[in-house]
Amino acid sequence: MFQKGDYVICGNNGICSVQDITTLNISGVDKKRQYYLLKPVFQSGSTVYVPLDTAESSIRRASSRQEADALIKSIPDIPLIPLADEKTLEKTYKEYMHEGSCESWVKLLKTIYLRKQSRILKGSKVTALDSRYFKQVEDFLYGELSVALGISRDQVRDYISETIHP
């Protein structure tokens, strides 16, 4: 169970802070059912309600500083995603996004980055699909790491670079 003030990762909302554990006073909703009231850290104005009794399948605890540092140090050893073909590319990207783990996000980020570089070297344009998923995975991963490391999202890329290549 999460407590007020904990940071969690919640589906497509990325990193959120637990603001409260409450019931909802809405017509047609069980007044006794408890919910986590979550505020996405990087989406001002948004609020997410997740039932406590189903939260295990949709929320995970955010990485700690030690876990974030260990992940960053392991980035060179994290493998790329095996891609079958262009037709199943988006399905594969979605699967890795929805796994919701930092390691899955690193695999996806590395794979898309190298695809983009390869296309540029061949004189081809970067695909809209690659650009869209690259931005999304970067937002999720860098958001979680920024909270864990106590730095801004804009500083995460440099922090990773300096850690991997001192």
PyMOL commands that set and color helices and strands:
alter all, ss='L'
color gray80, all
select helices_A, chain A and resi 11-13+52-57+65-77+86-99+102-121+128-149+153-164
alter helices_A, ss='H'
color red, helices_A
select strands_A, chain A and resi 7-10+15-23+34-40+48-51+59-61
alter strands_A, ss='S'
color yellow, strands_A
deselect
rebuild
show_as cartoon
